[in-house]
Amino acid sequence: MSFCSFSKDFLNSEHTLVDNKFIDMYLPIATGDAVKVYLYGLFACKQDEEITLDKFAKQLNLPEEEVKNCFKFWEEFGVLNVLTEDPFTVAYLPVSSHKPKKYNPEKYTGFNKALQVLIPERMITPNEYSAYFSLMEEHSIKPEAMLMIIKYCVDLKGKNISFRYVLKVANDFASRGVTTESKIEKELSDYTIKSADLYEIFAVLNPNSKPEIEDMNLYKKWTLDMKFSKNAIITTAVKSKAKTTQKLDKELNLLYSAKKFSPEEIESYYKEKKAVVEIAYNVNKTLSVYTEVIEPVVENYVLPWLNKGYDENALVFIANYCFRKNRRSLEKMDEIVDKLYQNGLITVNAIADFIKSSTKDDEFIKNLLAIAGLSRKPIDYDRQNLQIWRNWNFSDEMIEKAVSLSTGKSNPFAYVNAILSDWKNDGIFSPDKIPTIKQSKNSAFKSQTYTKEELDDLIDNIDDVDF
């Protein structure tokens, strides 16, 4: 039986549970402050009242930054996660059965002294030392190689550098197998050369910030994988007005897809893009449409229209037509553009000629309707019929003659179709060849008739006829 046991009063009281695995495996390797933070954090998880980081730190008589470092120390061992930095929040995890490594202090004595010399502005905390030991042990990075990484980070970011940044850089190296002194020396040599280029790019992007390890990786992607030159990248940054490497990366991906690589090609691309945006605004203005973000209008409507061959004048003309005809939306304009395109109407002149011709045709159709005894406006059915009759090589005079014969019929234009079909078959294309009423009294359309047997014989051979 253990010499420690719970009293009856203790069993009846409220308490905070601590996993035995934490006490057995993690507590012995941690500093007193780290243990205090972990345990008080467990206690805070159980409280109904809100405990802020400020209140938490004051209760433990520790600086807020030290409290954060302690939580990040425990994060390295996987017993909790730091969810956000601002506001600072953490989530406790179940304690793993994986026993953390214990490090021989003498093994890293030289490393510890050299590290403190590299960062003399502040005292290196036990948590920070432990994090470096863990990373070196996990990836077999020798202390000398780790010091090279740390020195590079200090030179890049200054002596107030966060050890979290150093760990991020070292982990990036390790993920790519760069762990030996020779490999790290070569990598850092490349970094030194490329850093000068990256700083030039940052002078355009954001002069008040410095490159991070992710930025260096993006630069390698742009130059090595995508084959952009430094000048091309700077031109893109200037023309796109990007403020972050993430936005610049998005722009370069678009240029890569468009096969624009040189500064001259990129200049031209953004000049054309600006012109396309102006067209989008003009179309919206003409339609009396407002869109908060113009890019979807460019991508979904204007660019496809331009790719079909329409220019700004034609698109504004069509937009004006849509506005006047109460089709005041990009969707309805898109339908009009598609119909025009299907009919081969691309330029302003072609569209205007078509409209002019259609107006003239409507006047002619109104006359035909009056002859047929119909009092209505022309419709698409009438226009389609007129187009077909003209395709049959009938003149407007012949069409008027046929319509005059349909007066009083229940479906005059269907009757006209039959008459003209009959005339076409008989080769009657001028008024002087139209048969008299007596000649055609046995048929409304033609003199010749077919027996049922003759019609059946025709149907049997229909495969031989190409209508």
C-alpha positions in Angstrom: 0.0 0.0 0.0 1.3 3.5 -0.9 2.2 5.9 1.9 -0.1 8.4 0.2 -3.9 8.1 0.3 -7.0 10.3 0.1 -8.7 11.4 3.3 -12.5 11.2 3.6 -12.8 15.0 3.4 -10.7 15.1 0.3 -12.9 12.5 -1.4 -15.9 14.7 -0.7 -14.3 17.9 -2.0 -14.1 19.3 -5.5 -10.7 18.6 -7.2 -8.8 18.9 -10.4 -7.8 15.6 -12.0 -4.3 15.1 -13.2 -3.5 12.1 -15.5 -1.0 9.8 -13.8 1.0 9.5 -17.0 1.7 13.3 -16.8 3.0 12.9 -13.3 5.1 9.9 -14.1 6.6 10.8 -17.5 6.3 14.6 -18.0 6.5 16.3 -14.6 10.1 15.1 -13.8 11.5 16.7 -17.0 9.8 20.1 -16.7 10.7 23.2 -14.8 8.6 24.3 -11.8 7.0 27.2 -13.8 6.0 24.9 -16.6 4.3 22.5 -14.1 2.6 25.4 -12.4 1.2 26.6 -15.7 0.0 23.2 -16.8 -1.7 22.5 -13.5 -3.3 25.9 -13.2 -4.4 25.6 -16.8 -6.2 22.3 -15.9 -7.8 24.1 -13.0 -8.9 27.0 -15.3 -10.5 24.5 -17.7 -13.0 23.5 -14.9 -14.0 27.0 -13.9 -17.3 28.7 -14.9 -15.9 32.2 -14.7 -13.7 33.5 -17.5 -10.0 33.5 -16.7 -8.0 35.8 -18.9 -4.4 35.4 -19.7 -3.6 38.5 -17.7 -5.5 37.2 -14.7 -3.8 33.7 -15.2 -0.3 35.2 -15.2 -1.0 37.5 -12.2 -2.3 34.5 -10.2 0.9 32.6 -10.8 3.1 35.7 -10.4 4.6 35.1 -13.9 5.0 37.4 -16.9 2.4 36.7 -19.6 5.1 35.9 -22.2 6.6 33.3 -19.8 3.1 31.7 -19.4 2.8 31.6 -23.2 6.3 30.0 -23.5 5.3 27.3 -20.9 2.2 26.4 -22.8 4.2 26.2 -26.0 6.7 24.0 -24.2 3.9 21.6 -23.4 2.6 21.8 -26.9 6.0 20.4 -28.1 5.1 17.2 -26.1 1.6 17.0 -27.4 -0.3 17.4 -24.2 -2.1 20.5 -25.4 -2.5 22.7 -28.5 -2.0 26.4 -28.8 -5.1 27.3 -30.9 -4.6 31.1 -31.4 -1.9 33.7 -30.6 -4.2 36.7 -30.4 -6.2 36.2 -28.3 -4.0 33.5 -26.8 -6.0 30.3 -26.4 -5.1 26.7 -25.7 -6.9 23.3 -25.7 -5.8 20.4 -23.4 -5.3 17.0 -25.0 -5.3 13.5 -23.5 -1.8 12.7 -22.1 0.0 10.4 -24.4 1.6 7.1 -23.2 4.7 8.0 -25.3 7.4 8.7 -22.9 9.3 11.9 -23.6 13.0 11.8 -24.1 15.4 12.8 -21.4 18.5 14.6 -22.4 21.9 14.5 -20.9 22.7 18.1 -19.9 26.5 17.5 -20.5 25.8 16.6 -24.1 24.6 20.1 -24.9 26.8 22.2 -22.6 28.8 23.7 -25.4 25.6 24.2 -27.4 23.9 26.0 -24.5 26.8 28.4 -24.1 27.2 29.2 -27.8 23.4 29.7 -28.1 23.4 32.3 -25.3 26.3 34.1 -27.0 24.3 34.3 -30.3 21.3 35.8 -28.5 22.8 38.0 -25.7 19.7 40.3 -25.5 17.7 37.9 -23.3 18.2 34.8 -21.2 17.4 31.5 -22.9 14.7 29.7 -21.0 14.7 26.0 -20.0 11.7 25.5 -22.2 13.6 26.9 -25.2 16.6 24.8 -24.6 14.4 21.7 -24.2 12.7 22.5 -27.5 16.0 22.7 -29.3 17.2 19.4 -27.7 14.0 17.7 -28.8 14.3 18.8 -32.4 18.0 17.9 -32.6 17.3 14.4 -31.2 14.3 13.8 -33.4 16.1 14.8 -36.7 19.7 13.8 -35.7 20.9 17.4 -36.1 24.3 18.0 -34.6 24.6 21.0 -32.2 27.1 22.7 -34.6 24.6 22.4 -37.5 21.8 23.7 -35.3 23.9 26.7 -34.3 24.4 27.5 -38.0 20.6 27.6 -38.4 20.1 29.8 -35.4 22.8 32.2 -36.5 21.2 32.5 -39.9 17.9 33.3 -38.2 19.4 35.9 -35.9 21.2 37.6 -38.9 17.9 37.6 -40.8 15.5 38.7 -38.0 17.6 40.3 -35.3 18.7 39.3 -31.8 15.1 39.6 -30.4 14.1 36.6 -32.6 11.5 34.2 -31.2 12.7 30.7 -30.7 9.4 29.6 -32.4 10.7 31.1 -35.6 14.0 29.2 -35.3 12.1 26.0 -34.7 10.0 26.6 -37.8 13.1 27.2 -40.0 14.9 24.1 -38.5 11.8 22.0 -39.1 11.6 23.2 -42.7 15.2 22.2 -43.2 14.6 18.8 -41.6 11.5 18.1 -43.7 13.7 18.4 -46.8 16.5 16.3 -45.4 18.9 19.2 -44.8 20.3 18.2 -41.4 24.1 17.8 -41.8 26.6 20.7 -41.5 27.6 20.4 -45.2 24.0 20.4 -46.4 23.0 23.3 -44.1 26.0 25.3 -45.2 25.1 24.9 -48.8 21.4 25.7 -48.1 22.4 28.8 -46.1 24.8 29.9 -48.9 21.9 29.7 -51.4 19.7 31.5 -48.9 22.2 34.3 -48.6 22.3 34.9 -52.3 18.5 34.7 -52.7 17.8 36.8 -49.7 19.2 39.9 -51.4 16.7 39.2 -54.3 13.9 38.6 -51.9 14.6 41.8 -50.0 14.3 43.7 -53.4 10.9 42.1 -53.9 9.8 43.0 -50.3 10.8 46.6 -51.0 7.9 46.6 -53.4 5.5 44.4 -51.5 5.8 45.6 -48.0 8.9 47.7 -47.1 8.2 47.4 -43.4 8.4 43.6 -43.2 11.1 41.0 -43.6 11.0 37.7 -45.4 10.0 34.5 -43.6 11.1 31.0 -44.3 7.8 30.4 -46.2 8.6 33.4 -48.4 12.0 32.0 -49.3 10.3 28.7 -50.2 7.9 30.6 -52.5 10.8 32.4 -54.1 12.4 29.1 -54.9 9.2 27.9 -56.4 8.8 31.0 -58.6 12.4 31.0 -59.8 13.3 27.3 -60.0 10.0 25.6 -60.7 8.1 28.3 -62.6 11.1 29.9 -64.2 10.3 33.5 -63.4 13.2 36.0 -63.2 13.6 38.4 -60.3 12.7 41.3 -62.6 9.6 39.5 -63.8 8.5 38.9 -60.1 9.1 42.6 -59.2 7.1 43.7 -62.3 4.3 41.4 -61.2 4.4 42.8 -57.7 4.2 46.4 -59.0 1.5 45.8 -61.6 -0.7 43.6 -59.4 -0.2 45.9 -56.3 0.2 42.8 -54.2 1.1 43.4 -50.5 1.8 39.8 -49.5 3.8 37.0 -50.9 0.5 34.9 -50.9 -1.2 37.4 -53.2 1.9 37.6 -55.3 2.0 33.8 -55.6 -1.6 33.8 -56.8 -0.8 36.4 -59.5 2.3 34.5 -60.6 0.2 31.3 -60.9 -2.2 33.2 -63.2 0.7 34.4 -65.3 2.2 30.9 -65.4 -1.1 29.6 -66.8 -1.3 32.4 -69.3 2.3 31.7 -70.4 3.5 35.2 -69.6 7.0 35.1 -68.2 9.1 38.1 -69.3 8.6 41.6 -67.8 7.4 42.8 -71.2 4.8 40.1 -71.5 3.7 40.8 -67.9 3.4 44.5 -68.6 1.2 43.8 -71.6 -0.9 41.3 -69.6 -1.8 43.8 -66.9 -2.4 46.6 -69.5 -4.9 44.3 -71.2 -6.4 43.2 -67.9 -6.9 46.9 -67.0 -8.7 47.5 -70.3 -10.9 44.4 -69.8 -11.9 45.7 -66.3 -12.8 49.1 -67.9 -15.0 47.3 -70.4 -16.7 45.4 -67.5 -17.4 48.7 -65.8 -18.7 50.3 -69.0 -21.0 47.3 -69.7 -22.4 47.5 -66.1 -22.9 51.2 -66.4 -24.8 50.9 -69.6 -27.0 48.1 -68.2 -27.4 50.2 -65.0 -26.1 47.2 -63.1 -24.0 47.5 -59.9 -21.6 44.8 -58.7 -19.5 45.2 -55.6 -16.7 43.0 -57.0 -15.9 43.4 -60.7 -13.6 40.3 -61.1 -16.5 37.8 -61.4 -18.0 40.0 -64.2 -14.7 40.0 -66.0 -14.1 36.2 -65.6 -17.7 35.0 -66.2 -18.9 37.4 -68.9 -16.5 39.9 -70.4 -13.6 37.6 -71.1 -15.8 34.9 -72.8 -17.4 37.6 -74.9 -14.0 39.0 -75.9 -12.8 35.5 -76.7 -15.7 35.2 -79.2 -14.5 38.2 -81.0 -16.6 41.0 -79.6 -14.9 44.3 -78.9 -15.8 47.1 -76.4 -17.9 49.0 -79.0 -20.0 45.9 -79.8 -20.5 45.0 -76.2 -21.6 48.5 -75.1 -23.9 48.6 -78.1 -25.5 45.3 -77.1 -25.7 46.5 -73.5 -27.5 49.6 -74.6 -29.9 47.4 -76.6 -30.6 45.2 -73.5 -31.2 48.3 -71.4 -33.7 49.8 -73.9 -35.5 46.4 -74.3 -35.7 46.0 -70.5 -33.3 43.1 -70.4 -31.1 44.8 -67.8 -29.0 42.0 -66.4 -25.7 40.4 -67.3 -27.4 37.0 -67.6 -29.9 38.3 -70.2 -27.2 40.1 -72.1 -25.2 36.9 -72.2 -28.2 35.2 -73.8 -28.4 37.9 -76.5 -24.7 37.7 -77.1 -25.0 34.0 -77.5 -27.8 34.3 -80.1 -25.9 36.9 -82.0 -22.8 34.7 -82.0 -24.8 31.7 -83.3 -25.9 33.9 -86.2 -22.3 35.1 -86.9 -23.1 38.7 -85.8 -19.9 40.0 -84.0 -19.1 43.6 -85.1 -21.2 46.7 -84.4 -21.8 47.1 -88.2 -23.0 43.5 -88.6 -25.3 43.8 -85.6 -26.7 47.2 -86.7 -27.3 45.9 -90.3 -29.1 42.9 -88.8 -31.3 45.1 -86.7 -32.0 47.4 -89.6 -32.9 44.5 -91.8 -35.1 43.0 -89.1 -36.9 46.3 -88.7 -37.5 46.4 -92.5 -38.6 42.8 -92.5 -41.1 43.5 -89.6 -42.7 46.3 -91.7 -43.1 43.8 -94.6 -44.5 41.2 -92.3 -47.1 43.7 -91.0 -48.2 44.2 -94.6 -48.5 40.4 -95.1 -50.5 40.1 -91.9 -52.9 42.9 -93.1 -53.3 41.1 -96.4 -54.1 37.8 -94.6 -56.6 39.7 -92.4 -54.7 39.3 -89.2 -54.5 42.2 -86.7 -51.4 41.5 -84.6 -47.7 42.3 -84.3 -45.0 40.3 -86.0 -43.7 37.4 -84.0 -40.6 35.1 -84.3 -42.8 32.5 -86.1 -43.5 35.0 -88.8 -39.9 36.0 -89.1 -38.8 32.4 -89.4 -41.4 31.7 -92.1 -40.3 34.8 -94.1 -36.6 33.6 -93.9 -37.6 30.2 -95.1 -39.7 31.5 -98.0 -36.8 33.7 -99.1 -34.4 30.7 -98.8 -36.7 29.0 -101.2 -35.9 31.8 -103.7 -39.3 33.5 -103.6 -39.4 37.2 -104.1 -41.4 39.5 -101.8 -43.9 39.9 -104.7 -44.5 36.1 -104.9 -44.8 35.9 -101.2 -47.5 38.7 -101.2 -49.3 36.8 -104.0 -49.3 33.6 -101.9 -50.5 35.4 -98.8 -53.4 37.0 -100.9 -54.6 33.5 -101.6 -54.7 32.7 -97.8 -57.1 35.4 -96.9 -60.0 34.0 -94.7 -58.2 30.8 -93.9 -58.0 29.7 -90.2 -54.2 29.4 -90.3 -53.1 31.7 -93.2 -49.4 31.3 -92.9 -49.6 27.5 -92.8 -51.7 27.8 -96.0 -49.0 30.0 -97.5 -46.3 27.5 -96.6 -48.3 24.9 -98.5 -48.8 27.1 -101.5 -45.2 28.2 -101.8 -44.0 24.6 -101.3 -46.2 23.5 -104.2 -45.0 26.4 -106.4 -41.4 25.6 -105.6 -41.9 22.0 -106.6 -43.5 23.1 -109.9 -40.7 25.7 -110.6 -43.1 28.6 -110.3 -41.0 31.6 -109.2 -42.6 34.5 -111.1 -46.1 35.9 -111.1 -46.7 35.2 -114.8 -46.4 31.5 -114.2 -48.9 31.3 -111.4 -51.8 29.1 -112.5 -55.2 30.6 -112.7 -58.0 29.7 -110.3 -59.6 27.4 -113.0 -56.4 25.6 -113.5 -56.1 24.8 -109.8 -59.7 24.5 -108.9 -59.3 20.8 -107.9 -56.5 21.6 -105.6 -55.7 24.6 -103.3 -52.0 24.1 -104.1 -51.3 22.1 -107.2 -52.8 20.2 -110.1 -51.1 16.8 -109.6 -52.4 14.3 -107.0 -51.0 11.0 -105.7 -52.8 7.7 -105.0 -52.3 6.0 -101.6 -50.2 3.3 -103.4 -48.0 5.9 -104.9 -47.5 7.6 -101.5 -46.7 4.3 -99.8 -44.1 3.6 -102.5 -42.5 7.0 -101.9 -42.3 6.3 -98.1 -40.6 3.0 -98.8 -37.8 4.8 -100.6 -37.5 7.7 -98.1 -34.0 6.6 -97.1 -32.8 7.5 -100.5 -33.9 11.1 -100.1 -31.7 13.7 -98.3 -34.0 16.4 -97.0 
